[in-house]
Amino acid sequence: MLAEYSNARSYISSQDLGGSGTGSIAISQSNIDKMFAVAARKLEAADVPTGSLCAVVGPRLMETLKLYVGARETGFGDTVGANGLVAKRFGFDIYQSNNLPFSALITYGSTTSNPTDADTVIINSVTFTFKDTLGSTAGQIKIETNAVDTMDNLVAELNNATADATKRIAISASDRKRLLKSGIVATNSTTTFTIVGYGDVAITEDASNFAVTTNEQYPVFMMKGAIDLVTQKSPSVEFRVAEKRLGRYVYPWINIKAVQVKFSLIVSEAQKWVTRAKDIISTLNDLTREPLMGMQKSELCL
């Protein structure tokens, strides 16, 4: 559901919070209140009703918000409700989620800017080490003759491609589970390496020829009910006491439209059989010139 952020009609950029340009900006205790104020203004400009506004933020942004309000007031929610609701601030119901989308960009300059032996990049606490010669340690990535091919090896391991011990050493099962939980997907171009996923994912590197240039998460500000969500539910039944009689009524949890379609098909087939029966009786009556066994056409029932 939170992936619908890409369909947002507007966004908050650096220039909205006192910076410059239309890119992202680091949120701190000094500007987090401005972020909510700008979000409210942009929603109001879009004629969004202000009585049901909500914001969905990640754990790190929630930490910043708690530090901001800590010196100003008490009573900020210390626990997260079953639906993620934490508190109401700045006119927003604030929810915390580990499923907010994020993206990160690693820049390595050109095809000749190859990682060097023992360079590392750590993605969501999973360490990848670039090596001239592969050993047996999980997470090792083979350094090729150019940077693009080297980063392609890292892409393949992040995306859980078919094992290839000549290109990389597979990460452990626990590390793979951590990456899958965050929905991490990587892509590579001639000079940049992009990672997308969900959650508060930290990415760091210790390298000389490439660097993490951006690591952004996308909190969502919206009106409650703005996104429709359809979930699948297993069939079930409910038993209710029958008044003034023994027994219980059985109420199935069913798809009404599906039942209506099936009922229409049954009625259609029944009507065909009634028509055929009437035709047979009419033919027999014509042959005998007497009503068959005293049964009139109108008395036939199925």
C-alpha positions as CSV (number, residue, x, y, z in Angstrom):
1,M,0.0,0.0,0.0
2,L,2.8,2.5,0.9
3,A,4.3,1.9,-2.5
4,E,1.5,4.2,-3.8
5,Y,3.8,7.1,-2.7
6,S,5.0,7.2,-6.3
7,N,1.5,8.4,-7.3
8,A,1.6,11.3,-5.0
9,R,0.5,14.7,-6.5
10,S,3.2,16.7,-4.7
11,Y,6.3,16.2,-2.6
12,I,8.4,18.0,0.0
13,S,11.9,19.0,-1.3
14,S,14.9,20.7,0.1
15,Q,13.8,24.2,-0.9
16,D,10.6,23.8,1.0
17,L,12.6,23.4,4.2
18,G,15.0,26.2,3.8
19,G,17.5,24.4,1.5
20,S,18.0,24.7,-2.2
21,G,17.0,22.6,-5.2
22,T,14.3,20.0,-5.5
23,G,16.2,17.1,-4.0
24,S,16.0,15.5,-0.6
25,I,17.1,17.0,2.7
26,A,18.2,15.5,6.0
27,I,15.5,15.8,8.7
28,S,16.6,16.8,12.1
29,Q,15.1,18.3,15.3
30,S,15.6,21.8,13.8
31,N,13.4,21.2,10.8
32,I,11.0,18.3,11.5
33,D,8.2,20.7,12.6
34,K,8.6,22.6,9.3
35,M,8.2,19.3,7.4
36,F,4.8,18.7,9.0
37,A,3.8,22.3,8.4
38,V,4.7,22.1,4.7
39,A,3.0,18.8,4.3
40,A,-0.2,20.3,5.8
41,R,0.0,23.3,3.5
42,K,0.4,21.2,0.3
43,L,-2.5,18.9,1.3
44,E,-4.7,22.0,1.9
45,A,-3.7,23.4,-1.4
46,A,-4.9,20.2,-3.0
47,D,-8.3,20.6,-1.3
48,V,-7.7,17.6,1.0
49,P,-10.0,17.7,4.1
50,T,-7.9,18.5,7.1
51,G,-9.9,16.6,9.6
52,S,-8.5,13.2,8.7
53,L,-4.9,13.7,7.9
54,C,-2.3,11.1,8.8
55,A,1.5,10.7,8.4
56,V,3.4,7.4,8.1
57,V,7.0,7.6,9.2
58,G,9.9,5.2,9.8
59,P,11.6,4.4,13.1
60,R,14.5,6.8,12.6
61,L,12.2,9.7,11.7
62,M,10.1,8.7,14.7
63,E,13.2,8.9,16.9
64,T,13.9,12.4,15.6
65,L,10.3,13.4,16.3
66,K,10.5,12.1,19.9
67,L,13.7,14.0,20.5
68,Y,12.0,17.1,19.2
69,V,9.0,16.9,21.4
70,G,11.0,15.6,24.4
71,A,12.1,19.0,25.5
72,R,8.7,20.7,24.9
73,E,6.0,18.4,26.3
74,T,5.3,15.1,27.9
75,G,2.8,12.4,27.1
76,F,4.2,11.4,23.7
77,G,3.3,7.8,23.0
78,D,6.0,5.4,24.2
79,T,4.4,2.4,22.5
80,V,3.1,1.7,19.0
81,G,-0.5,0.6,18.7
82,A,-1.7,-2.5,16.9
83,N,-2.3,-0.5,13.8
84,G,0.9,1.5,14.1
85,L,-0.7,4.6,15.5
86,V,1.7,6.4,17.9
87,A,0.3,9.9,18.6
88,K,-1.4,13.0,17.1
89,R,0.9,15.9,16.4
90,F,0.8,18.9,14.1
91,G,-2.7,18.1,13.0
92,F,-1.7,14.6,11.8
93,D,-2.4,11.1,13.2
94,I,1.2,9.7,13.2
95,Y,1.8,6.1,12.3
96,Q,5.1,4.2,12.5
97,S,5.9,1.6,9.8
98,N,8.9,-0.5,8.8
99,N,7.5,-0.7,5.2
100,L,8.2,2.8,4.0
101,P,10.0,2.8,0.6
102,F,13.6,3.8,0.4
103,S,16.2,4.2,-2.4
104,A,20.0,4.5,-2.3
105,L,22.5,5.5,-5.0
106,I,26.2,4.4,-5.1
107,T,28.3,6.3,-7.6
108,Y,31.5,4.8,-8.9
109,G,32.4,7.3,-11.6
110,S,33.5,5.4,-14.7
111,T,34.2,1.9,-15.9
112,T,37.8,2.3,-14.7
113,S,36.8,3.2,-11.1
114,N,37.0,-0.4,-10.0
115,P,36.8,-1.3,-6.3
116,T,40.1,-2.4,-4.8
117,D,40.8,-5.6,-2.9
118,A,39.1,-5.7,0.5
119,D,36.8,-2.7,-0.2
120,T,33.4,-3.3,1.5
121,V,29.8,-2.1,1.3
122,I,27.4,-2.9,4.1
123,I,23.7,-3.0,3.2
124,N,21.2,-3.6,6.0
125,S,24.0,-5.1,8.2
126,V,25.0,-7.5,5.5
127,T,28.7,-7.1,4.5
128,F,29.9,-7.5,0.9
129,T,33.7,-7.6,0.4
130,F,35.3,-7.1,-3.0
131,K,38.2,-9.4,-3.7
132,D,40.7,-9.9,-6.5
133,T,40.6,-13.6,-5.7
134,L,37.6,-15.2,-4.2
135,G,38.0,-17.2,-1.0
136,S,35.4,-19.0,1.0
137,T,34.0,-16.2,3.1
138,A,30.3,-15.5,2.6
139,G,29.6,-12.2,0.8
140,Q,32.8,-11.9,-1.3
141,I,32.4,-10.3,-4.7
142,K,34.8,-10.9,-7.5
143,I,36.6,-7.8,-8.9
144,E,36.5,-7.9,-12.7
145,T,38.6,-6.0,-15.2
146,N,36.1,-3.1,-15.2
147,A,33.8,-1.5,-12.6
148,V,30.5,-2.3,-14.4
149,D,31.2,-6.0,-14.5
150,T,32.2,-5.9,-10.8
151,M,29.1,-4.2,-9.8
152,D,27.0,-6.6,-11.9
153,N,28.4,-9.3,-9.6
154,L,27.1,-7.4,-6.6
155,V,23.7,-6.9,-8.3
156,A,23.4,-10.6,-8.9
157,E,24.1,-11.5,-5.3
158,L,21.7,-8.8,-3.9
159,N,19.0,-10.0,-6.3
160,N,19.6,-13.7,-5.3
161,A,20.5,-14.8,-8.8
162,T,21.6,-18.3,-9.6
163,A,24.7,-19.3,-7.7
164,D,28.1,-18.7,-9.5
165,A,31.1,-19.4,-7.3
166,T,33.4,-17.9,-9.9
167,K,31.7,-14.5,-9.5
168,R,30.7,-14.3,-5.9
169,I,30.4,-16.3,-2.6
170,A,26.7,-16.5,-1.5
171,I,25.7,-14.8,1.7
172,S,24.4,-16.8,4.7
173,A,20.8,-17.8,5.0
174,S,20.2,-15.4,7.8
175,D,21.6,-12.5,5.8
176,R,19.5,-13.5,2.8
177,K,16.4,-13.5,5.0
178,R,17.3,-10.0,6.2
179,L,17.6,-8.7,2.6
180,L,14.4,-10.4,1.5
181,K,12.5,-9.0,4.4
182,S,13.5,-5.5,3.2
183,G,12.5,-6.2,-0.4
184,I,15.9,-5.1,-1.6
185,V,16.4,-5.0,-5.4
186,A,19.5,-3.6,-7.1
187,T,20.2,-2.3,-10.6
188,N,23.4,-1.2,-12.3
189,S,24.3,1.3,-15.0
190,T,27.6,2.5,-16.4
191,T,28.4,4.8,-13.5
192,T,25.8,4.3,-10.7
193,F,24.4,1.5,-8.7
194,T,20.8,1.8,-7.4
195,I,19.2,-0.1,-4.5
196,V,15.5,0.1,-3.6
197,G,13.4,-1.6,-0.9
198,Y,11.4,-1.0,2.2
199,G,12.3,0.0,5.8
200,D,15.0,1.9,7.6
201,V,17.9,0.4,5.7
202,A,21.4,1.7,6.5
203,I,24.0,1.6,3.7
204,T,27.7,2.4,4.3
205,E,30.9,1.7,2.4
206,D,34.7,1.6,3.1
207,A,36.1,2.1,-0.4
208,S,38.3,4.4,-2.4
209,N,36.7,4.4,-5.8
210,F,32.9,4.5,-5.0
211,A,30.7,6.1,-2.5
212,V,27.1,6.1,-1.2
213,T,25.8,9.5,-2.5
214,T,22.1,9.3,-1.5
215,N,20.1,7.1,0.9
216,E,16.5,8.4,1.0
217,Q,13.3,7.2,2.7
218,Y,9.9,8.4,1.8
219,P,7.5,9.2,4.6
220,V,3.9,9.6,3.4
221,F,1.4,12.4,4.3
222,M,-2.2,11.8,3.2
223,M,-5.9,11.7,4.1
224,K,-7.1,8.5,5.7
225,G,-8.9,6.3,3.2
226,A,-7.1,7.8,0.3
227,I,-5.7,4.4,-0.7
228,D,-8.0,1.4,-1.3
229,L,-6.7,-1.9,0.0
230,V,-8.2,-5.3,-0.8
231,T,-7.1,-8.3,1.2
232,Q,-7.9,-12.0,0.7
233,K,-9.9,-13.7,3.5
234,S,-10.3,-17.4,4.1
235,P,-13.9,-18.7,3.9
236,S,-15.6,-19.1,7.3
237,V,-19.0,-19.5,8.8
238,E,-20.8,-18.1,11.8
239,F,-23.4,-19.9,14.0
240,R,-26.2,-17.9,15.5
241,V,-28.9,-19.1,17.9
242,A,-32.3,-19.6,16.2
243,E,-35.0,-17.8,18.2
244,K,-38.0,-19.9,19.4
245,R,-36.7,-23.1,18.0
246,L,-33.9,-25.7,18.5
247,G,-30.8,-25.4,16.4
248,R,-28.7,-22.6,15.0
249,Y,-28.6,-20.6,11.8
250,V,-25.4,-21.0,9.7
251,Y,-24.1,-17.8,8.1
252,P,-21.3,-18.4,5.6
253,W,-18.8,-15.7,4.7
254,I,-19.3,-15.7,0.9
255,N,-18.8,-13.6,-2.1
256,I,-22.3,-12.3,-2.9
257,K,-21.5,-11.6,-6.5
258,A,-20.2,-15.1,-7.1
259,V,-23.3,-16.6,-5.5
260,Q,-25.5,-14.4,-7.6
261,V,-23.8,-15.6,-10.8
262,K,-24.0,-19.2,-9.8
263,F,-27.7,-18.8,-8.9
264,S,-28.4,-17.2,-12.3
265,L,-26.7,-20.1,-14.0
266,I,-28.8,-22.6,-12.0
267,V,-32.1,-20.8,-12.8
268,S,-31.1,-20.6,-16.5
269,E,-30.5,-24.4,-16.6
270,A,-33.8,-25.1,-14.7
271,Q,-35.8,-23.0,-17.1
272,K,-34.3,-25.0,-20.0
273,W,-35.4,-28.3,-18.4
274,V,-38.9,-26.9,-17.7
275,T,-39.2,-25.9,-21.3
276,R,-38.1,-29.4,-22.5
277,A,-40.6,-31.1,-20.1
278,K,-43.5,-29.0,-21.4
279,D,-42.6,-29.8,-25.0
280,I,-42.6,-33.5,-24.2
281,I,-45.9,-33.4,-22.4
282,S,-47.4,-31.3,-25.2
283,T,-46.3,-33.9,-27.7
284,L,-47.6,-36.8,-25.7
285,N,-51.0,-35.0,-25.2
286,D,-51.2,-34.5,-28.9
287,L,-50.6,-38.2,-29.5
288,T,-53.1,-39.5,-26.9
289,R,-55.5,-36.6,-27.1
290,E,-55.8,-37.0,-23.4
291,P,-53.9,-35.3,-20.6
292,L,-51.0,-37.6,-19.7
293,M,-51.8,-39.3,-16.3
294,G,-54.1,-36.5,-15.4
295,M,-51.2,-34.1,-15.2
296,Q,-51.8,-30.6,-16.5
297,K,-49.0,-28.6,-17.9
298,S,-49.4,-26.0,-15.3
299,E,-49.0,-28.6,-12.6
300,L,-45.5,-29.6,-13.6
301,C,-42.9,-28.6,-11.1
302,L,-39.2,-29.4,-10.5
